[in-house]
Amino acid sequence: MSARQITLPFRAKRVETRPDANADLIGRRYADGDATITVIETCLNDQRRVIVERDIDGHTWSMPAWLMRLVFKEKRKRAA
Protein backbone atom coordinates (compact mmCIF):
# COMPACT_ATOMS: atom_id res chain seq x y z
CA MET A 1 0.00 0.00 0.00
CA SER A 2 1.48 3.33 -1.02
CA ALA A 3 1.17 6.38 1.20
CA ARG A 4 0.02 9.56 -0.51
CA GLN A 5 -0.33 12.98 0.96
CA ILE A 6 -3.79 14.44 0.70
CA THR A 7 -3.89 18.12 -0.22
CA LEU A 8 -6.90 20.04 0.98
CA PRO A 9 -8.11 23.10 -0.93
CA PHE A 10 -7.87 25.37 2.12
CA ARG A 11 -5.63 28.36 2.24
CA ALA A 12 -3.68 29.33 5.31
CA LYS A 13 -5.07 32.33 7.13
CA ARG A 14 -3.02 35.43 6.70
CA VAL A 15 -2.30 37.53 9.69
CA GLU A 16 -3.06 41.09 8.74
CA THR A 17 -1.22 43.70 10.70
CA ARG A 18 -3.38 46.64 11.64
CA PRO A 19 -1.87 50.06 12.06
CA ASP A 20 -1.30 50.78 15.74
CA ALA A 21 -4.04 53.20 16.80
CA ASN A 22 -2.22 54.05 20.03
CA ALA A 23 1.19 54.82 18.51
CA ASP A 24 0.57 58.54 19.01
CA LEU A 25 0.70 58.04 22.80
CA ILE A 26 4.25 56.66 22.79
CA GLY A 27 6.69 59.17 24.23
CA ARG A 28 4.05 61.34 25.87
CA ARG A 29 4.55 62.10 29.55
CA TYR A 30 2.87 63.81 32.43
CA ALA A 31 3.97 64.91 35.91
CA ASP A 32 2.44 63.22 38.93
CA GLY A 33 3.85 64.93 42.01
CA ASP A 34 7.62 64.40 41.97
CA ALA A 35 7.47 61.62 39.39
CA THR A 36 7.10 61.79 35.64
CA ILE A 37 5.06 59.04 33.98
CA THR A 38 6.04 58.19 30.38
CA VAL A 39 4.27 55.98 27.84
CA ILE A 40 7.01 53.73 26.50
CA GLU A 41 5.17 51.26 24.22
CA THR A 42 1.93 49.47 23.43
CA CYS A 43 1.23 46.02 24.86
CA LEU A 44 2.22 43.19 22.56
CA ASN A 45 -0.66 40.96 23.68
CA ASP A 46 -3.40 43.60 23.75
CA GLN A 47 -3.21 46.61 21.44
CA ARG A 48 -5.80 48.41 23.58
CA ARG A 49 -3.29 48.79 26.43
CA VAL A 50 -0.06 50.78 26.78
CA ILE A 51 3.03 50.28 28.95
CA VAL A 52 3.96 53.24 31.17
CA GLU A 53 7.09 53.84 33.23
CA ARG A 54 7.69 55.97 36.33
CA ASP A 55 11.03 57.79 36.12
CA ILE A 56 11.85 57.80 39.87
CA ASP A 57 12.18 54.05 40.34
CA GLY A 58 11.76 52.66 36.81
CA HIS A 59 8.57 50.80 37.75
CA THR A 60 6.54 49.81 34.66
CA TRP A 61 2.95 48.69 34.30
CA SER A 62 0.23 48.50 31.70
CA MET A 63 -2.97 50.46 31.61
CA PRO A 64 -5.81 50.98 29.14
CA ALA A 65 -5.00 53.38 26.33
CA TRP A 66 -8.35 55.15 26.73
CA LEU A 67 -7.37 56.03 30.29
CA MET A 68 -4.09 57.54 29.13
CA ARG A 69 -5.98 59.56 26.52
CA LEU A 70 -8.19 60.84 29.33
CA VAL A 71 -5.11 61.85 31.33
CA PHE A 72 -3.63 63.68 28.32
CA LYS A 73 -6.90 65.32 27.39
CA GLU A 74 -6.16 68.88 26.48
CA LYS A 75 -8.75 71.50 27.15
CA ARG A 76 -9.92 73.28 24.05
CA LYS A 77 -9.79 77.02 24.15
CA ARG A 78 -12.96 78.76 23.13
CA ALA A 79 -12.76 81.19 20.29
CA ALA A 80 -13.75 84.70 21.22
LINUR-V435390 format. One record per run of one state. SS is the DSSP state (a for helix, b for strand, c for the rest). FROM is the first residue (numbers start at 1). TO is the last residue. If there is no record, write none. Layout:
SS FROM TO
SS FROM TO
//
This chain:
c 1 22
a 23 25
c 26 28
b 29 32
c 33 34
b 35 42
c 43 48
b 49 54
c 55 59
b 60 64
a 65 71
c 72 80
//
